[in-house]
Amino acid sequence: MRIVYFYYLIILLFIYNCILPYRQETPPGVLGRNPLLYTFNSTIDFSNIKDGDIEEATTFALKKTDIILQKILNILNSGRTFENTLLRLDDIYNTIGKVWNIISLLSSVHPLENIREEANRNDLRIQNYMMDIAINEKLYRAINAYAQLEEAKLLTGGRKLFLDSELRDFKRNGMELSLKK
């Protein structure tokens, strides 16, 4: 019987340590106070959006994505994997998208002008941030370094498509052009 409890304890510790890095990216108390910072499969409480919520949600999302971006950039090129490079890049897109999609909607349809204006201001902040990501040379070099690894060359299906599209988008944004061009 003690062995069974021991195994349960080991499993619980393993699960806790797997989710700990993601929990540390979320400041305590932020989720729940702001209706725009919702958890998976929860309803967005549009009726309780007030002044400052959009600003707070945008700032939260941008800080969280900065943390993820720095983690991607700090990995040695030889230690890159799909999970620690491209999957984390996808986490950036998901984190931004959760807030950006709602903000775009609110800027068009919210009945209060001050909320629409706050949404418009923060929509521009996110657009500028995403443009910076799209031309981030260090991020491009990180993804390109991963693409040179054997693991990347063996990718198939959606993973290969994701890598190829990210490299293509960076190239279209001028990453392989000289500074003069």
Phi and psi restraints in degrees (value plus and minus 20) as a CYANA .aco file:
   2 ARG   PHI     -84.6   -44.6
   2 ARG   PSI     -53.7   -13.7
   3 ILE   PHI     -84.8   -44.8
   3 ILE   PSI     -59.5   -19.5
   4 VAL   PHI     -82.1   -42.1
   4 VAL   PSI     -65.1   -25.1
   5 TYR   PHI     -84.1   -44.1
   5 TYR   PSI     -57.6   -17.6
   6 PHE   PHI     -81.5   -41.5
   6 PHE   PSI     -64.7   -24.7
   7 TYR   PHI     -84.2   -44.2
   7 TYR   PSI     -60.2   -20.2
   8 TYR   PHI     -81.1   -41.1
   8 TYR   PSI     -61.4   -21.4
   9 LEU   PHI     -84.5   -44.5
   9 LEU   PSI     -63.0   -23.0
  10 ILE   PHI     -81.7   -41.7
  10 ILE   PSI     -64.5   -24.5
  11 ILE   PHI     -83.3   -43.3
  11 ILE   PSI     -64.5   -24.5
  12 LEU   PHI     -82.9   -42.9
  12 LEU   PSI     -61.8   -21.8
  13 LEU   PHI     -84.2   -44.2
  13 LEU   PSI     -59.4   -19.4
  14 PHE   PHI     -82.2   -42.2
  14 PHE   PSI     -68.0   -28.0
  15 ILE   PHI     -82.0   -42.0
  15 ILE   PSI     -64.5   -24.5
  16 TYR   PHI     -80.3   -40.3
  16 TYR   PSI     -63.2   -23.2
  17 ASN   PHI     -90.5   -50.5
  17 ASN   PSI     -44.5    -4.5
  18 CYS   PHI     -93.0   -53.0
  18 CYS   PSI     -55.2   -15.2
  19 ILE   PHI    -112.7   -72.7
  19 ILE   PSI     -32.7     7.3
  20 LEU   PHI     -76.6   -36.6
  20 LEU   PSI     -64.6   -24.6
  21 PRO   PHI     -78.9   -38.9
  21 PRO   PSI     -56.4   -16.4
  22 TYR   PHI     -95.2   -55.2
  22 TYR   PSI     -54.4   -14.4
  23 ARG   PHI     -87.8   -47.8
  23 ARG   PSI     -53.5   -13.5
  24 GLN   PHI     -90.0   -50.0
  24 GLN   PSI     -38.0     2.0
  25 GLU   PHI    -101.2   -61.2
  25 GLU   PSI     -29.9    10.1
  26 THR   PHI    -128.7   -88.7
  26 THR   PSI      94.7   134.7
  27 PRO   PHI     -80.3   -40.3
  27 PRO   PSI     121.0   161.0
  28 PRO   PHI     -82.7   -42.7
  28 PRO   PSI     119.5   159.5
  29 GLY   PHI      64.5   104.5
  29 GLY   PSI     -28.9    11.1
  30 VAL   PHI     -94.5   -54.5
  30 VAL   PSI     -68.4   -28.4
  31 LEU   PHI     -87.2   -47.2
  31 LEU   PSI     114.9   154.9
  32 GLY   PHI      84.9   124.9
  32 GLY   PSI     -57.6   -17.6
  33 ARG   PHI     -99.5   -59.5
  33 ARG   PSI     -55.8   -15.8
  34 ASN   PHI    -128.7   -88.7
  34 ASN   PSI      99.9   139.9
  35 PRO   PHI     -84.4   -44.4
  35 PRO   PSI     -36.0     4.0
  36 LEU   PHI    -106.1   -66.1
  36 LEU   PSI     -31.1     8.9
  37 LEU   PHI    -126.2   -86.2
  37 LEU   PSI      65.6   105.6
  38 TYR   PHI    -125.4   -85.4
  38 TYR   PSI     141.2   181.2
  39 THR   PHI    -117.7   -77.7
  39 THR   PSI     150.7   190.7
  40 PHE   PHI     -75.5   -35.5
  40 PHE   PSI     114.6   154.6
  41 ASN   PHI      41.6    81.6
  41 ASN   PSI       4.9    44.9
  42 SER   PHI    -126.8   -86.8
  42 SER   PSI     139.1   179.1
  43 THR   PHI    -106.7   -66.7
  43 THR   PSI     119.4   159.4
  44 ILE   PHI    -103.4   -63.4
  44 ILE   PSI     104.5   144.5
  45 ASP   PHI    -109.0   -69.0
  45 ASP   PSI      60.2   100.2
  46 PHE   PHI     -82.0   -42.0
  46 PHE   PSI     -48.8    -8.8
  47 SER   PHI     -90.4   -50.4
  47 SER   PSI     -37.1     2.9
  48 ASN   PHI    -126.8   -86.8
  48 ASN   PSI      -4.9    35.1
  49 ILE   PHI     -92.6   -52.6
  49 ILE   PSI     108.9   148.9
  50 LYS   PHI    -149.3  -109.3
  50 LYS   PSI     151.8   191.8
  51 ASP   PHI     -72.3   -32.3
  51 ASP   PSI     113.8   153.8
  52 GLY   PHI      75.4   115.4
  52 GLY   PSI     -41.1    -1.1
  53 ASP   PHI     -84.0   -44.0
  53 ASP   PSI     -60.5   -20.5
  54 ILE   PHI     -87.6   -47.6
  54 ILE   PSI     -64.0   -24.0
  55 GLU   PHI     -79.7   -39.7
  55 GLU   PSI     -66.6   -26.6
  56 GLU   PHI     -83.5   -43.5
  56 GLU   PSI     -63.8   -23.8
  57 ALA   PHI     -84.9   -44.9
  57 ALA   PSI     -60.0   -20.0
  58 THR   PHI     -84.9   -44.9
  58 THR   PSI     -67.1   -27.1
  59 THR   PHI     -80.8   -40.8
  59 THR   PSI     -63.2   -23.2
  60 PHE   PHI     -79.1   -39.1
  60 PHE   PSI     -68.7   -28.7
  61 ALA   PHI     -84.0   -44.0
  61 ALA   PSI     -61.5   -21.5
  62 LEU   PHI     -87.8   -47.8
  62 LEU   PSI     -59.2   -19.2
  63 LYS   PHI     -86.2   -46.2
  63 LYS   PSI     -61.9   -21.9
  64 LYS   PHI     -83.2   -43.2
  64 LYS   PSI     -61.4   -21.4
  65 THR   PHI     -90.2   -50.2
  65 THR   PSI     -52.8   -12.8
  66 ASP   PHI     -81.1   -41.1
  66 ASP   PSI     -59.9   -19.9
  67 ILE   PHI     -82.0   -42.0
  67 ILE   PSI     -66.6   -26.6
  68 ILE   PHI     -83.0   -43.0
  68 ILE   PSI     -64.0   -24.0
  69 LEU   PHI     -79.9   -39.9
  69 LEU   PSI     -64.5   -24.5
  70 GLN   PHI     -83.7   -43.7
  70 GLN   PSI     -56.6   -16.6
  71 LYS   PHI     -83.9   -43.9
  71 LYS   PSI     -60.5   -20.5
  72 ILE   PHI     -83.1   -43.1
  72 ILE   PSI     -66.5   -26.5
  73 LEU   PHI     -89.8   -49.8
  73 LEU   PSI     -44.9    -4.9
  74 ASN   PHI    -103.8   -63.8
  74 ASN   PSI     -24.4    15.6
  75 ILE   PHI     -98.6   -58.6
  75 ILE   PSI     115.5   155.5
  76 LEU   PHI     -85.6   -45.6
  76 LEU   PSI     120.9   160.9
  77 ASN   PHI     -77.2   -37.2
  77 ASN   PSI     -55.2   -15.2
  78 SER   PHI     -90.5   -50.5
  78 SER   PSI     -39.6     0.4
  79 GLY   PHI    -119.3   -79.3
  79 GLY   PSI     -10.2    29.8
  80 ARG   PHI     -93.1   -53.1
  80 ARG   PSI     122.0   162.0
  81 THR   PHI    -155.2  -115.2
  81 THR   PSI     150.3   190.3
  82 PHE   PHI     -80.3   -40.3
  82 PHE   PSI     -61.9   -21.9
  83 GLU   PHI     -86.1   -46.1
  83 GLU   PSI     -63.0   -23.0
  84 ASN   PHI    -109.5   -69.5
  84 ASN   PSI     -24.7    15.3
  85 THR   PHI    -138.3   -98.3
  85 THR   PSI     -88.1   -48.1
  86 LEU   PHI     -95.1   -55.1
  86 LEU   PSI     -57.5   -17.5
  87 LEU   PHI     -85.9   -45.9
  87 LEU   PSI     -56.6   -16.6
  88 ARG   PHI     -90.2   -50.2
  88 ARG   PSI     -53.7   -13.7
  89 LEU   PHI     -82.7   -42.7
  89 LEU   PSI     -60.4   -20.4
  90 ASP   PHI     -82.5   -42.5
  90 ASP   PSI     -55.3   -15.3
  91 ASP   PHI     -81.1   -41.1
  91 ASP   PSI     -57.2   -17.2
  92 ILE   PHI     -81.0   -41.0
  92 ILE   PSI     -69.1   -29.1
  93 TYR   PHI     -81.4   -41.4
  93 TYR   PSI     -60.8   -20.8
  94 ASN   PHI     -87.6   -47.6
  94 ASN   PSI     -62.4   -22.4
  95 THR   PHI     -82.2   -42.2
  95 THR   PSI     -66.5   -26.5
  96 ILE   PHI     -86.2   -46.2
  96 ILE   PSI     -64.7   -24.7
  97 GLY   PHI     -80.7   -40.7
  97 GLY   PSI     -57.5   -17.5
  98 LYS   PHI     -79.0   -39.0
  98 LYS   PSI     -57.9   -17.9
  99 VAL   PHI    -108.1   -68.1
  99 VAL   PSI     -63.5   -23.5
 100 TRP   PHI     -82.4   -42.4
 100 TRP   PSI     -61.8   -21.8
 101 ASN   PHI     -81.0   -41.0
 101 ASN   PSI     -62.2   -22.2
 102 ILE   PHI     -88.7   -48.7
 102 ILE   PSI     -62.9   -22.9
 103 ILE   PHI     -81.1   -41.1
 103 ILE   PSI     -62.1   -22.1
 104 SER   PHI     -81.4   -41.4
 104 SER   PSI     -61.0   -21.0
 105 LEU   PHI     -84.2   -44.2
 105 LEU   PSI     -67.5   -27.5
 106 LEU   PHI     -83.4   -43.4
 106 LEU   PSI     -54.4   -14.4
 107 SER   PHI     -84.7   -44.7
 107 SER   PSI     -42.2    -2.2
 108 SER   PHI    -119.4   -79.4
 108 SER   PSI     -53.3   -13.3
 109 VAL   PHI    -142.4  -102.4
 109 VAL   PSI     -28.4    11.6
 110 HIS   PHI     -86.1   -46.1
 110 HIS   PSI     118.2   158.2
 111 PRO   PHI     -90.1   -50.1
 111 PRO   PSI     -41.8    -1.8
 112 LEU   PHI    -113.7   -73.7
 112 LEU   PSI     109.1   149.1
 113 GLU   PHI     -83.2   -43.2
 113 GLU   PSI     -59.7   -19.7
 114 ASN   PHI     -84.6   -44.6
 114 ASN   PSI     -53.7   -13.7
 115 ILE   PHI     -90.6   -50.6
 115 ILE   PSI     -62.0   -22.0
 116 ARG   PHI     -81.4   -41.4
 116 ARG   PSI     -61.5   -21.5
 117 GLU   PHI     -86.1   -46.1
 117 GLU   PSI     -62.1   -22.1
 118 GLU   PHI     -82.3   -42.3
 118 GLU   PSI     -59.5   -19.5
 119 ALA   PHI     -84.4   -44.4
 119 ALA   PSI     -62.6   -22.6
 120 ASN   PHI     -82.0   -42.0
 120 ASN   PSI     -64.5   -24.5
 121 ARG   PHI     -80.3   -40.3
 121 ARG   PSI     -64.1   -24.1
 122 ASN   PHI     -98.0   -58.0
 122 ASN   PSI     -45.8    -5.8
 123 ASP   PHI     -81.3   -41.3
 123 ASP   PSI     -62.3   -22.3
 124 LEU   PHI     -85.5   -45.5
 124 LEU   PSI     -58.3   -18.3
 125 ARG   PHI     -79.1   -39.1
 125 ARG   PSI     -65.2   -25.2
 126 ILE   PHI     -89.1   -49.1
 126 ILE   PSI     -59.8   -19.8
 127 GLN   PHI     -78.9   -38.9
 127 GLN   PSI     -64.6   -24.6
 128 ASN   PHI     -83.4   -43.4
 128 ASN   PSI     -61.1   -21.1
 129 TYR   PHI     -81.8   -41.8
 129 TYR   PSI     -64.9   -24.9
 130 MET   PHI     -87.7   -47.7
 130 MET   PSI     -52.9   -12.9
 131 MET   PHI     -85.6   -45.6
 131 MET   PSI     -58.6   -18.6
 132 ASP   PHI     -83.7   -43.7
 132 ASP   PSI     -58.9   -18.9
 133 ILE   PHI     -83.4   -43.4
 133 ILE   PSI     -62.3   -22.3
 134 ALA   PHI     -85.2   -45.2
 134 ALA   PSI     -41.9    -1.9
 135 ILE   PHI    -140.5  -100.5
 135 ILE   PSI       1.9    41.9
 136 ASN   PHI     -96.4   -56.4
 136 ASN   PSI      86.8   126.8
 137 GLU   PHI     -84.8   -44.8
 137 GLU   PSI     -57.5   -17.5
 138 LYS   PHI     -85.0   -45.0
 138 LYS   PSI     -59.7   -19.7
 139 LEU   PHI     -86.8   -46.8
 139 LEU   PSI     -61.6   -21.6
 140 TYR   PHI     -79.8   -39.8
 140 TYR   PSI     -65.4   -25.4
 141 ARG   PHI     -83.1   -43.1
 141 ARG   PSI     -56.2   -16.2
 142 ALA   PHI     -85.0   -45.0
 142 ALA   PSI     -65.6   -25.6
 143 ILE   PHI     -87.7   -47.7
 143 ILE   PSI     -60.3   -20.3
 144 ASN   PHI     -84.9   -44.9
 144 ASN   PSI     -58.2   -18.2
 145 ALA   PHI     -83.6   -43.6
 145 ALA   PSI     -60.7   -20.7
 146 TYR   PHI     -83.8   -43.8
 146 TYR   PSI     -60.2   -20.2
 147 ALA   PHI     -81.4   -41.4
 147 ALA   PSI     -43.7    -3.7
 148 GLN   PHI    -102.1   -62.1
 148 GLN   PSI     -34.5     5.5
 149 LEU   PHI     -96.3   -56.3
 149 LEU   PSI     135.1   175.1
 150 GLU   PHI     -79.9   -39.9
 150 GLU   PSI     -59.3   -19.3
 151 GLU   PHI     -76.6   -36.6
 151 GLU   PSI     -64.3   -24.3
 152 ALA   PHI     -86.3   -46.3
 152 ALA   PSI     -56.9   -16.9
 153 LYS   PHI     -88.4   -48.4
 153 LYS   PSI     -40.3    -0.3
 154 LEU   PHI    -115.4   -75.4
 154 LEU   PSI     -18.9    21.1
 155 LEU   PHI     -83.7   -43.7
 155 LEU   PSI     128.2   168.2
 156 THR   PHI    -156.9  -116.9
 156 THR   PSI     148.8   188.8
 157 GLY   PHI      41.0    81.0
 157 GLY   PSI    -158.6  -118.6
 158 GLY   PHI     -82.5   -42.5
 158 GLY   PSI     -53.9   -13.9
 159 ARG   PHI     -86.4   -46.4
 159 ARG   PSI     -62.9   -22.9
 160 LYS   PHI     -85.0   -45.0
 160 LYS   PSI     -62.8   -22.8
 161 LEU   PHI     -80.6   -40.6
 161 LEU   PSI     -61.4   -21.4
 162 PHE   PHI     -83.7   -43.7
 162 PHE   PSI     -67.9   -27.9
 163 LEU   PHI     -80.1   -40.1
 163 LEU   PSI     -68.4   -28.4
 164 ASP   PHI     -80.8   -40.8
 164 ASP   PSI     -61.4   -21.4
 165 SER   PHI     -89.7   -49.7
 165 SER   PSI     -55.3   -15.3
 166 GLU   PHI     -86.3   -46.3
 166 GLU   PSI     -65.0   -25.0
 167 LEU   PHI     -83.3   -43.3
 167 LEU   PSI     -62.9   -22.9
 168 ARG   PHI     -80.7   -40.7
 168 ARG   PSI     -64.9   -24.9
 169 ASP   PHI     -83.6   -43.6
 169 ASP   PSI     -61.8   -21.8
 170 PHE   PHI     -82.5   -42.5
 170 PHE   PSI     -62.4   -22.4
 171 LYS   PHI     -84.3   -44.3
 171 LYS   PSI     -60.7   -20.7
 172 ARG   PHI     -84.6   -44.6
 172 ARG   PSI     -46.6    -6.6
 173 ASN   PHI    -104.7   -64.7
 173 ASN   PSI     -15.7    24.3
 174 GLY   PHI      76.3   116.3
 174 GLY   PSI      -5.8    34.2
 175 MET   PHI     -84.3   -44.3
 175 MET   PSI     -43.6    -3.6
 176 GLU   PHI    -123.0   -83.0
 176 GLU   PSI     -11.0    29.0
 177 LEU   PHI    -109.7   -69.7
 177 LEU   PSI     135.8   175.8
 178 SER   PHI     -90.5   -50.5
 178 SER   PSI     142.5   182.5
 179 LEU   PHI     -79.1   -39.1
 179 LEU   PSI     -55.7   -15.7
 180 LYS   PHI     -84.3   -44.3
 180 LYS   PSI     -61.8   -21.8
